[in-house]
């Protein structure tokens, strides 16, 4: 029986924005997200830019303090606790390998910093051996330890970021679009490395990405976000074979197909209009302003998450009719 490593219940993350001299409005970046991740699995999180994917990942690690909701890690509510002991268990690989590494520190010091903070090496010799071992684990070598980040390519920098995350021997890693800034040929190498590390070290991932084909490849389950909410959640194969929510159907129809004939035959679902502002989201269903199937009930009532068999969950009033 699988064990839940992470549970998120009703997570909200609102950012205050000044509206005039006295009035304060709120950007509803994450608005009532609920999901869980089993030990050893990868949950993919997809959606358009600005839908709240990265904010979910950072709020889980309490890099942002949640506005509301509950975060349970390995059976313990960590919503309001001191996070230092959990930093060893929960790590993040940032999206931008150029901005996430300190340009004034050598690679050895970057990877060694978490080792120092958590006192994981008894002396300098053990520290050096651990750093070299971590670099070799991600496909670099001991010579790279004395160099600076600007001397490396984007793919190598992301490997350094992964080595830094692995330095504390974590259980759970938020992969925040770790391949979006890399060349396509390098993307495959990094994805394969993350999969190998998961098998060797028993890691659990929250994998945030734009590329739906990559998410299908690496994820056990996939969650689709729109305007701060998860609108559909299902096993990877089930999601791609039988998408239920109109937004998910639109996203999947946009995946490029390498076969020219099949690509021409594929029906593209092109959404009308723009994503509403999270400062003033629509009433009822957040997707209704762009949904071709929207009816009166969609403007009045927020759709509830319902299961449609095989742990396939979606939030839409019109499922079964469309």
Residue pairs with C-beta under 8 A, 6 or more apart in sequence:
2 38
2 39
2 40
2 41
3 38
3 39
4 36
4 37
4 38
4 39
5 37
5 38
5 39
5 40
5 73
5 74
5 171
5 172
5 204
6 36
6 37
6 60
6 71
6 72
6 73
6 74
6 172
6 204
6 206
7 36
7 70
7 71
7 72
8 33
8 34
8 35
8 36
8 56
8 60
8 69
8 70
8 71
8 72
9 34
9 69
9 70
9 72
10 32
10 33
10 34
10 68
10 69
10 70
11 30
11 32
11 33
11 34
11 56
11 59
11 60
11 66
11 68
11 69
11 70
11 71
12 28
12 30
12 31
12 32
12 33
12 66
12 67
12 68
12 69
13 29
13 30
13 52
13 55
13 56
13 59
13 64
13 66
13 67
14 26
14 27
14 28
14 29
14 31
14 67
15 26
15 27
15 29
16 24
16 25
16 26
17 24
17 25
17 26
17 27
17 279
18 24
18 25
19 25
25 279
26 279
27 278
27 279
28 228
28 278
28 279
28 281
29 52
29 55
29 228
29 278
30 52
30 55
30 56
30 59
30 228
31 52
31 227
31 228
31 229
31 278
31 281
31 286
32 69
32 228
32 229
33 52
33 56
33 69
33 225
33 228
33 229
33 230
34 230
34 305
35 43
35 223
35 230
35 233
37 43
37 172
37 204
37 206
38 204
38 220
39 171
39 202
39 204
40 198
40 202
40 203
40 204
41 204
41 205
41 220
41 221
42 198
42 204
42 205
42 206
42 207
42 218
42 219
42 220
42 221
43 205
43 206
43 207
43 219
43 220
43 221
43 222
43 223
44 207
44 208
44 209
44 215
44 216
44 218
44 219
44 221
44 222
44 223
44 236
45 53
45 56
45 57
45 206
45 207
45 208
45 209
45 222
45 223
45 225
46 53
46 208
46 209
46 210
46 212
46 215
46 222
46 223
46 224
46 225
46 251
47 53
47 224
47 225
47 226
47 251
48 226
48 275
49 210
50 275
50 278
51 225
51 226
51 227
51 228
51 275
52 225
52 227
52 228
52 229
52 278
53 176
53 177
53 208
53 225
54 95
54 176
54 177
54 208
55 64
56 206
56 208
56 225
57 92
57 174
57 176
57 206
57 208
58 64
58 92
58 174
58 176
59 65
59 66
59 71
60 71
60 90
60 174
60 206
61 83
61 90
61 91
61 92
61 174
62 71
62 78
62 83
63 92
66 79
69 79
70 77
70 79
71 77
71 78
71 79
72 78
73 86
73 89
73 90
73 172
74 89
74 171
78 86
87 114
87 117
87 118
87 168
88 118
88 168
88 169
88 170
89 170
89 171
89 172
90 170
90 171
90 172
90 173
90 174
91 165
91 166
91 168
91 170
91 172
91 173
91 174
92 165
92 173
92 174
92 175
92 176
93 158
93 161
93 162
93 165
93 173
93 174
93 175
93 176
93 178
94 100
94 161
94 176
94 178
95 176
95 177
95 178
95 180
95 181
96 181
97 154
97 155
97 157
97 158
97 160
97 161
97 181
97 182
98 149
98 154
98 157
98 181
100 161
101 110
101 149
101 157
101 160
101 161
102 110
102 149
103 148
103 149
103 150
104 148
105 113
105 148
105 149
106 145
106 146
106 147
106 148
107 135
107 140
107 144
107 145
107 146
107 147
107 148
107 149
107 152
107 160
108 128
108 131
108 145
108 146
110 149
110 160
110 164
111 131
111 134
111 135
111 145
111 160
111 163
111 164
111 167
112 127
112 130
112 131
112 167
113 164
113 167
114 120
114 164
114 167
114 168
115 121
115 127
115 130
115 131
115 167
115 168
116 127
118 168
120 130
120 167
120 168
120 169
121 127
121 130
128 145
130 167
131 145
131 167
132 141
132 142
132 145
134 163
134 166
134 167
135 141
135 142
135 144
135 145
135 160
135 163
136 142
137 163
137 166
137 197
138 159
138 160
138 162
138 163
138 166
138 193
139 159
139 189
139 193
140 156
140 159
140 160
140 163
144 152
144 156
149 157
149 160
152 160
153 186
154 181
154 182
154 183
154 186
155 182
155 183
155 186
155 189
155 190
158 178
158 179
158 181
158 182
158 190
159 190
159 193
161 178
162 178
162 190
162 193
162 194
162 197
165 173
166 197
166 201
169 201
170 203
171 202
171 203
171 204
172 203
172 204
172 205
172 206
173 203
173 204
173 205
173 206
174 205
174 206
174 208
175 194
175 205
175 206
175 207
175 208
175 209
176 208
177 208
177 209
177 210
178 190
178 194
179 186
179 187
179 190
179 191
179 209
179 211
179 214
180 209
180 210
180 211
182 190
187 214
191 214
191 217
191 218
194 205
194 218
195 218
197 203
198 204
198 205
205 218
207 215
207 218
207 219
209 215
212 251
212 252
212 254
212 255
213 255
215 222
215 236
216 222
216 236
216 240
219 236
220 235
220 236
221 233
221 234
221 235
221 236
221 239
222 233
222 234
222 235
222 236
222 239
222 240
223 230
223 232
223 233
224 230
224 231
224 232
224 233
224 239
224 245
224 247
224 248
224 251
225 231
226 247
226 286
226 287
227 275
227 276
227 278
227 281
227 286
227 287
228 278
228 281
228 286
229 286
229 315
230 315
231 245
231 247
231 248
231 286
231 287
231 314
231 315
231 316
232 239
232 243
232 244
232 245
232 247
232 248
232 312
232 313
232 314
232 315
233 305
233 312
233 313
233 314
234 244
234 310
234 311
234 312
234 313
234 314
235 310
235 311
235 312
238 310
238 312
239 248
239 312
240 252
242 312
243 249
243 251
243 252
244 308
244 312
244 314
244 316
244 319
245 287
245 314
245 315
245 316
245 319
246 269
246 287
246 291
246 292
246 293
246 316
246 318
246 322
247 271
247 287
247 290
247 291
248 314
249 269
250 269
250 270
250 271
253 266
253 267
253 268
253 269
254 268
254 269
256 263
257 263
257 266
269 292
271 290
272 290
272 292
273 289
273 290
275 290
276 282
276 286
276 289
282 288
282 289
282 299
283 299
283 300
284 297
284 298
284 299
284 300
284 301
284 302
284 303
285 291
285 294
285 298
285 299
285 301
285 302
285 303
285 315
285 316
285 317
287 294
287 316
288 294
288 298
288 299
291 298
293 318
293 321
293 322
294 318
295 317
295 318
297 317
298 317
298 318
301 317
303 315
303 316
303 317
304 315
305 313
305 314
305 315
306 313
306 314
306 315
306 319
307 313
308 314
308 319
